[in-house]
Amino acid sequence: MKRLRPFAGLFPIFYRELLVIRTRMPKQLFSWLVSPLLYFTAFTCAMGDAEVAGRPYGEFLLPGLAAMVSMTQSWAIAADINIARFYWRTMDEFMACPLSASGYAAGEVLAGMFRAACACALVLAVGRLAGIGGNLLAPGLWAALMLNAFFFASLACATALNVRGHADQAMLANFVIAPMGFLGGTFFPLDRLPAWAGDILRLLPLPHAARAMRDASAGLPVSLPGLAGLAAGGVLAFLWAVASVRKVREQ
C-alpha cells in the first residue's frame, strides 16, 4: 500500500462531520442550551448576590460553565464514532479509504472542537444577554477554551476506538466526564474542598481551563503553565488517538 502523507484525508472527514452537524442544527441548538441554562439558572438563583474573590458569582460561573460545555461537547464526538463502529459499520469503509491515521483523527478532533466552539459561543452570548460582565472575547479565554476542547476531543476519539461497545463508552461518560464537570472548579472554587481533594482535582485539565478563562475574562494575567499543560495533554491524547486508528486499521 502506498505510504500516505501525514494528515491525508483530514478535510473530507471534517467536512463530513460539518454536514452531519448542519443537518442536526435545529436540534443541536436546543441541546447546546438546555443543560447550561438549567445550571446557570439554578446556581445563580441559589447564590443570589454572593461574590467569589470580590467579583459577582455570575462572573465566576459563566466562564466555568463555558469550560464545562467545551468539555462535554468536544467529548460528544465519541458517540458518533461509537455508532460508526458498532451500528452503521462505516468505520471499515473509512479504514479502506486512502486517508492516514492522523488525517482521520485530526478530522474528528476538529469536528469536536468546532462543536465546542459553537456551543460555548451560544452559552457566552446568553450569559451576556443575562447581564454577566467580563471580557468574553478575551484571547486568553478562547485560547484556554479551544485547548480544553482539543484535549477532550482527542481523548474522546481515542477512547471511542478502544471501547468494546456503547455501554463502555457510556460508563466513561458517567464515571469520568460527569463528575469532572461538577468537581472541576466549574460551579465553586476548589479552595472550598478539603486540601487533599483540591490537590487531586488540580491534576485534571478542566480546573486549569476554567481558571484561565476566568482570569482572562476578568482582565487578569492567564497562567501560561496552565495553558502549556492543556496543550501538552492535548498532544498526548491526540497521539493516542492516532495510534488507536492504526490499531483499528490493522484488526
TAHU-V759749 format. One record per pair of residues at least 4 apart in sequence whose ideal C-beta (glycine too) atoms are under 8 Angstrom apart, sorted by the first residue. I is the first residue (numbers start at 1). J is the second residue. D is the distance in whole Angstrom. If there is no record, write none. Layout:
i = <I,I>
j = <J,J>
d = <D,D>
This chain:
i = <2,4,4,4,4,4,4,5,6,6,6,7,7,7,7,8,8,8,8,9,9,9,9,9,9,9,9,10,10,10,10,10,10,10,10,11,11,12,12,12,13,13,13,13,13,13,13,13,13,14,14,14,14,14,14,15,16,16,17,17,17,17,17,17,17,17,18,18,18,19,20,20,21,21,21,21,21,24,25,26,27,28,28,29,29,30,31,32,32,32,32,32,32,32,33,33,33,33,34,35,35,36,36,36,36,36,36,37,37,38,39,39,39,40,40,40,40,40,40,40,41,42,43,43,43,43,44,44,44,47,47,48,49,49,50,51,51,51,52,52,52,53,53,55,55,55,56,56,56,57,58,58,58,58,58,58,59,59,59,59,59,59,59,60,60,60,61,61,61,62,62,62,62,62,62,62,62,63,63,63,63,63,63,63,63,64,64,64,64,64,64,64,65,65,65,65,65,66,66,66,66,66,66,66,67,67,67,67,67,67,67,67,67,67,68,68,68,68,68,68,69,69,69,69,69,70,70,70,70,70,70,70,70,70,70,70,71,71,71,71,71,71,71,71,71,71,71,72,72,72,73,73,73,73,73,73,73,74,74,74,74,74,74,74,74,74,74,75,75,75,75,75,75,75,76,76,76,76,77,77,77,77,77,77,77,77,77,77,78,78,78,78,78,78,78,78,79,79,79,80,81,81,81,81,81,81,81,82,82,82,82,82,82,83,83,84,84,84,84,84,85,85,85,85,85,86,86,90,91,91,92,93,94,94,95,95,99,99,100,101,101,101,101,101,101,102,102,102,103,104,104,105,105,105,105,105,105,105,105,106,106,107,108,108,108,108,109,109,109,109,109,109,109,110,110,111,111,112,112,112,112,112,112,113,113,113,113,113,114,115,116,116,116,116,116,116,116,117,117,117,117,118,119,120,120,121,122,123,124,124,125,126,127,127,128,128,134,134,135,135,135,135,135,136,136,137,137,138,138,138,138,139,139,140,140,140,140,140,140,140,141,141,141,141,141,142,143,143,143,143,143,144,144,144,144,144,144,144,144,144,144,145,145,145,146,147,147,147,147,147,147,148,148,148,148,148,149,150,150,150,150,150,151,151,151,151,151,151,152,152,153,154,154,154,154,154,154,155,155,155,155,156,157,157,157,157,158,158,158,158,158,158,159,159,159,160,161,161,161,161,161,162,162,163,163,163,164,165,166,167,168,169,170,171,172,172,173,173,174,175,176,177,178,179,180,180,180,181,181,182,182,183,183,184,184,184,184,184,185,185,185,185,185,185,185,186,186,188,190,190,190,190,190,191,193,193,193,194,195,196,197,198,199,201,202,202,204,205,205,205,205,206,207,208,208,208,208,208,208,209,209,209,210,211,211,211,212,212,212,212,212,212,213,214,215,215,215,215,216,216,222,222,223,224,225,226,227,228,229,230,231,232,233,234,235,236,237,238,239,240,241,242,243,244,245,246,247>
j = <98,8,9,98,99,100,103,100,100,102,103,100,102,103,106,98,99,100,103,13,97,98,99,100,103,104,107,14,99,102,103,104,106,107,110,15,107,16,99,107,17,94,99,103,104,106,107,108,111,18,106,107,110,111,114,19,20,107,21,77,80,107,108,110,111,114,22,111,114,23,24,80,25,28,111,114,115,28,29,30,31,32,115,33,122,34,35,36,69,73,118,119,122,123,37,122,123,126,38,39,72,40,65,68,69,123,126,41,126,42,43,65,187,44,61,62,65,126,127,130,45,46,47,57,61,187,57,58,61,57,61,57,56,57,57,55,56,57,57,60,189,60,189,59,60,218,60,132,133,61,62,127,130,131,132,133,63,132,133,134,214,217,218,64,189,214,65,186,187,66,123,124,127,132,134,136,217,67,134,141,210,213,214,216,217,68,185,186,187,210,213,214,69,123,127,186,187,70,120,123,124,141,145,213,71,144,145,148,184,186,206,209,210,213,72,181,184,186,206,210,73,116,119,120,123,74,116,117,119,120,145,146,148,149,152,209,75,116,148,149,152,177,180,181,184,206,209,76,177,181,112,115,116,118,119,120,149,112,113,115,116,148,149,150,152,153,156,112,152,153,155,156,173,177,80,112,115,156,81,108,109,111,112,115,153,156,157,160,82,156,157,159,160,169,172,173,83,160,169,84,85,91,108,156,157,160,161,86,87,160,163,166,169,87,88,88,89,90,91,94,89,91,160,161,248,165,166,94,95,248,96,97,99,104,248,249,103,104,104,105,242,243,245,246,249,106,242,245,107,108,245,109,154,157,238,241,242,244,245,110,238,111,112,153,157,241,113,150,153,154,157,238,241,114,153,115,153,116,149,152,153,156,157,117,146,149,150,153,118,119,120,145,146,148,149,152,153,121,145,146,149,122,123,124,145,125,126,127,128,136,129,130,132,136,132,136,217,218,141,216,217,218,219,141,217,141,142,142,216,217,219,143,216,144,212,213,215,216,222,227,145,212,213,216,217,146,147,212,216,222,227,148,208,209,212,213,216,222,226,227,230,149,209,213,150,151,209,227,230,231,234,152,205,206,209,230,153,154,230,231,234,238,155,205,230,233,234,237,156,205,157,158,234,237,238,240,241,159,237,240,241,160,161,238,241,244,162,237,240,241,243,244,163,169,172,169,241,244,245,247,248,244,247,168,169,172,168,169,170,171,172,173,174,175,176,177,177,178,178,179,180,181,182,183,184,204,206,186,206,186,187,193,201,201,204,206,207,210,189,190,201,206,207,210,211,206,210,192,197,198,201,202,207,198,197,198,201,198,199,200,201,202,203,207,207,208,208,209,229,230,233,210,211,212,223,226,227,229,230,213,226,230,214,215,223,226,216,222,223,226,227,230,217,218,220,221,222,223,220,222,226,227,227,228,229,230,231,232,233,234,235,236,237,238,239,240,241,242,243,244,245,246,247,248,249,250,251>
d = <8,4,8,6,7,4,8,7,6,5,8,6,5,5,6,7,6,4,5,6,7,7,2,6,4,6,7,6,8,8,4,8,5,5,7,6,7,6,7,7,7,8,7,7,6,8,3,6,8,6,8,4,5,6,8,7,7,8,6,8,8,7,7,8,3,8,6,7,7,7,6,7,7,6,7,7,7,5,6,7,6,6,8,6,7,6,8,7,7,7,7,4,5,7,5,6,7,7,6,6,8,6,6,8,6,5,8,6,7,6,6,6,7,6,7,7,6,8,7,8,6,6,6,8,6,6,7,6,7,4,8,8,8,8,5,6,6,6,6,4,6,7,8,5,6,7,7,8,7,6,6,7,7,8,5,8,8,6,6,5,8,7,7,7,8,6,6,8,7,6,8,7,4,5,7,8,8,6,7,7,6,4,5,8,5,7,6,4,7,4,7,7,6,6,8,6,8,6,5,5,6,8,6,6,7,7,7,6,8,7,6,5,4,5,6,5,7,5,7,8,6,7,5,5,5,6,4,8,8,5,5,8,5,5,7,7,6,8,6,8,5,7,7,7,8,6,8,7,7,7,7,5,4,8,4,8,8,4,6,7,4,8,4,8,4,4,7,7,5,7,7,5,7,6,7,7,6,7,6,6,8,6,4,7,6,5,7,7,6,4,7,6,4,6,8,8,6,8,7,6,6,8,6,8,6,4,7,6,8,5,7,6,5,5,6,5,8,5,5,7,8,5,7,7,8,6,6,6,6,7,6,7,7,6,6,5,5,5,7,6,5,8,4,5,7,6,5,8,6,7,5,6,7,6,6,4,5,8,5,6,8,7,7,7,5,8,6,7,4,5,6,6,7,6,8,7,8,6,7,7,3,6,7,6,6,4,6,5,6,6,6,7,8,8,4,8,7,6,7,7,7,7,6,6,6,6,7,6,6,5,7,6,4,7,6,6,4,6,7,7,6,8,6,7,6,8,8,7,4,6,8,6,7,6,6,8,7,3,4,8,6,8,5,4,5,6,6,8,8,8,6,6,8,5,4,5,7,7,8,6,7,6,7,6,6,7,7,6,4,6,6,7,6,7,4,6,6,6,8,8,4,7,6,5,6,5,4,6,6,8,6,6,6,4,4,7,5,6,4,8,8,6,7,8,4,7,7,6,4,4,8,5,6,7,6,6,7,4,6,7,5,6,8,4,5,7,5,7,6,6,7,7,6,6,5,7,5,6,6,7,6,6,7,6,5,6,5,6,7,7,7,8,6,7,6,3,5,6,7,5,7,7,4,5,7,7,6,5,8,4,6,7,6,7,4,5,7,7,6,7,6,6,8,6,6,8,8,6,7,6,6,6,6,6,7,4,8,6,6,6,8,6,6,6,7,7,6,5,6,5,6,8,6,6,4,7,5,7,7,5,7,7,7,6,6,7,6,6,6,6,6,7,6,6,6,7,6,7,6,6,7,7,6,7,6,6,7>
